[in-house]
Amino acid sequence: MRRSASPLSLVLLGIGVFLLVLAPMLVWYVKPRAAVNPIDIDVTAVYQGSGSYFDAGEAATVDGERITVTQRVRGDVAASERADAAVWDVVTTVDTEKSLPAADPHDALDFATARWVTDRRTNKPVHCCDEQPYHEGEAYLKFPFDVQERSYRWWDSTGDTTVMLRFKGEEKVRGYEGLAFVGEVAPMKVGTRQVPGALVGRTESPQVLAEEWYSNQGIKLVVDQATGRTLYAELGPKRTLRAPGSSEDAVTLLNVERLAFTPDTQQFAVDKAKADAAQLRAVGFTVPIAAVAVGALLTAAGLFRLVRGRWGRGRDEEPPVPAEQPLSPVGAGPA
């Protein structure tokens, strides 16, 4: 005889099917929506190195000084939500021992503000929301998610140009492995500045429009492959003045051969990359694999119990006994 399905078999089957459906949803729907540039970002990166800079008070270039670059990035949440993009405001200061710490960033050796707008998924520029300056490329403050072992176009804000960064190989930062990219910027004219003629060797002219030149002697970025977060940055900025039309540097404004993330900034970046990468790995791989494995077992167990419950016979059931026929009296026969 048939049995009705047990509640347990239906529960097992339901949970199993749910987990099997959940797995592809995590991979194809949840992960792409988790791998987006944040809009509520508020982080500070500090670079330090030793080099030369032009001391306006002494009207001369001084050497062997510690240079500190502080870059703070804050997200404009309201603007990001309206634009459906990541809108980040960036303040960068360049300080010497004389100006650090400074109550007012305008007192720094150099001070710059920017507003970067990027597609939250691809990290490509989105030209809206009072973007400043206009920029191009695939990477700047970070790389795209799922970084590949290829060259990337990185935006150099000082040179106002894209720089091709070549993949160099894998490299560890504070024990955590990332992908390294390197490049350089050849000397290029980036503007003009009115200065006393004597400063650039033109003593016959009280004032001249000196040419400002910039180069980057060595760019090295190590990034997290999953998130595109920069784990380590090393730059070699050089800014000089030249007399109008000259091919020779007359004054060094700034020259640091190795300006790099401080150990604290490296550790902060590594910790954030580990946490973010673990979340992406969980929703894109670990949880889906577990969901498929557990879902398949529960579905199989539920189906097995369901089929056995509906069609199985218990071993303790006895076969039906035929009804007994009444016996005729002894010797009785037909009338």
N, C-alpha and C positions, 0 to 999 in steps of 0.2 A: 504494500500500500504506500501511497505518496505521503511525504512529510512536508510541512510548511518550512520556509527558509528561516533559519535562526537569526535573531537580531545581530549577533556577533559577526556572522558571515557578511551581512549587509554593511556593517560598520567597517570591517576590514576592506571590503571591496570599494566602498566610497572613499576612504582615506587613500587607498592605493591609487585609484584613478585620479584623485585630486593632486597627488604628488607627481604623477606622470605628466599631468597637464601643466603643473607649476614649473617644472624644469625648463622647458623651452621658453616659457614666458620670462623667466629670470634672465636667460641668455639673450633673447631677441628684443625684449621690451624694457626690462628693469635696468640692465647694465648700460645700454646706450643712454638712458636718462640719468644714470649715476655718474657717467664719465663726462662731466661738464665743468667748465671753469666756474669757480664760485663767484657769487656776487657780493657776499658779505666779508670779503677778505680784509684782513688788517695785519700785515706782517712788515717786519723791518729787517733788511739785510745790511750788514756792515762789511766793508772791504778795508783792508789796511795794507800798506806797503811803504817803502822808503824811496825817496827820490828828490827831485829838484822842483822848485816853484819860484815864481817871480814875486818878490816881496815889495809891494808898492811903497811901504814906508822907507825902505832902504834903496828903492829904485834900482834893485839888482836881483839877480837870480841867486838863491841860496841852495846849497846842496846838502845831501845826506839828512833830509828831514822826514819825519814820519807823516804820511798822508793818510787821512781817513775819509772814506766815502760812505755816507749813510743814505740808504734808499728806503723810503717808507711807501708802501702801497696800501691804499684804502679803497674799498669798493663803494660805489654810489648805488645803493640798493634800489632806491626809487627810480633812478634813470635806467638802471639795468632791467627792471621789470617792465618799464614802458617800452624799451627798445628790444626786449627779448635778446639781449646781448650782455656781455660782461663789460661794465664801465668802471675802469679803475683810475683813480687819481694818484699820481706819483710825484713825490717830492724828493729831490736828490741834492745833497749838500756835499761839498768838498772842503775839508777842514785840515788845518795844520795844528800843531800843538798850541799855537797862540790863540786860535779861534775855537778850540774844542775843550770843554763844552761851551756852547754859545746859547744864550737865552733866546736870541732871535736868529733864525737861520739865514737871514739876509746879511748877517755879519760874517758869514763863512767866506772862504776863499772863492768859492763859486756856488751858485744856487740856481736851481732850475725846477720848473714844474711841468708836468705833462698830463694829458688825459688820454688814456689808451682804451679803445673800444674794439673788442674781438668777439667773434662767433664763439659761443660757449662750447660747442662740440669740436669744431675744426681748428680753433685758435687763429683763424685768418682774420685780417682787419675788417672791421665794419665801419664805414665812413659816415658817422652820424654823431649826434649827442655832444656837439662841441669838441669833437676830437682835436687834439693838439699835442704834437705836430701830426701832420698827415704821415702815415707810415705804411709800409708794405712788408712782404715777407711771410714766413711761416712761423717764426719764433722771435720772441724778444724776452719778456719777463719769464716765459716758460715755453716749452715745446708742446706740440700737440700730444694727445693721449696716444698710447701704443706707438712709441718712437721706433722707427725703423733704422736699420744699419745702412744709411745712405747719407748723402749730403743734404743740408737744409739751408734755406735762405734766412739769415738772421738779420734783424734790423739794428743798425748802429745809429743810435740817436744823435751822437756827437757829429758824425760824418754825414748824417741825414741820407743814408744809403743802405742798401742791403749788402750783406757780406755772405759769401758762400762758405759755410762751415763744413769741413770734411770729417767723415766718420773715422776715428782713429782706432777704436777698439774698446774693450771693456776695462773699467777701472773702478777700484773700490774707494769709497769716501767714508771714513769712520767705520770701516768694516762692512759697509753696505755697497753692493755692486751696482754700478750705473754704466751708461754709455758715454764715451768721451768724444767731443767734437772740437776741432781746432781750425783756426784761420788767422788772417791778418788783414790790415788795411794799409795800403800804400799811401805815402804822403799826398794829401789833397787839400786844395784851398777851400775853406769853409766860410770865409767872410772877410770883412775889413774892419779895422779899428783905428780911430784917429789918435795918434800919439806924437810926442815931440820927435822931430826929425832926428835929433842926436841919438835917440834911443835905438834907431835902426841904421845908424851910420850916415844919415843924410843931414849933416851939420849945417848945410846951407839953407835948409828949410825949417822954419819954426815948428810947423805941424805938417804931418803927412798922413795919408790913409794907408797904414801898413796892412799887409796881407796876413791874415791868420791862417795857419796851416795846421792840419791834424793828421796823425797816423796812429795806428794801433800795432805795436810791435809783436803782439802775440795774444790771441784770444783762445782760451781753453774753457770749455763748459762740459761738466759731467752731469748728466740728467738721468732721472729715474725712467726706466723704459715704460712702465705701465701708466704713470701719471703725467710724464713730461716735466715734472718739477725739477728745477735746477738744484743739484746737490752741492756743486762746487763751481765757482766762477773765478777765472784768473784773466786779468786784462793787462795791457801794457800801453796805456795812453800817453801820447806825446803831443803837446800843443806849442807852437812857436809863432813868432812874428818875423816877417820878412819885409824888407824895403820893397816898395812898389816895383814889380817887374823883375825882382831878384830871384835867383834860384838857390840862394843860401840863407840858412836860418840866421837871424840876427839876435833874437832874444828867445830864451826858453821860458814859456809861461808855466808849463807843467810837464814833467817827465818822470814817469814811474814805470820801471821795467816789469815789476811784478806786483800788481794790485789784486789781492785775493780775498775771498771770504774768510772771515775770522773763524777760529775753531767753534765758537758758540753758534755762529750762523750756520756753519756746516752741520752741527749736531741737530739744531732745530729743523733744518731742511730734511735731514735723514729721518728724523722721528716722524715728521709729517708725511713723508713719502711712504714710509713703512705702513703707517696707519691707513692712508688712502689706498695704497696698493692692496692691502689686505682686504679692504671692503670690496674693491673691484673684483679681486680674485674670488671672494666668497660668493658674490651674486652671479659671477660669470662662469665659475668652474666648480668650486667646492660644494656649494649647496645644490646646484643642479645635478651633479654626479650622485650625491647622496640621495637626492629626491628620486632619481631614476632607480637606484638600487633598492631603496626601501619601498618605493611605490610598486616596483615589479614583484617583490616578495609578498607585500600585503595583498596586491591584486590576485596573485596566484593562490594565496591562502584563502582569500574570500571566495574565489570561484570554486575552489576545491570543496570547501565546506558547504557552499550553496548547492553544488551538484549532488554531493553525497546526501545532503539533507532532503533534497527533493525526490531523489530516485533510489536511495539506498534502502535496504531492508535490515532491520536489526537481527542479529543472530539469535536473540532470545525469543523471536516470534515462532509459534508452533503452526504447522500447516493446518488448515481447517479440517475437522473430523466429519465424515459423511453422516447424515442423520440415520439412525437405526430404523429398519423396517419392522413392522409388527409381525410376530410369528403366528403361524396357523396352529390351532389346537392339535394335539397328537391324535393321529388317526382320522382327523377330519379330512374330508375330501369334498369333492363337489357334490352338490345335492343331486 
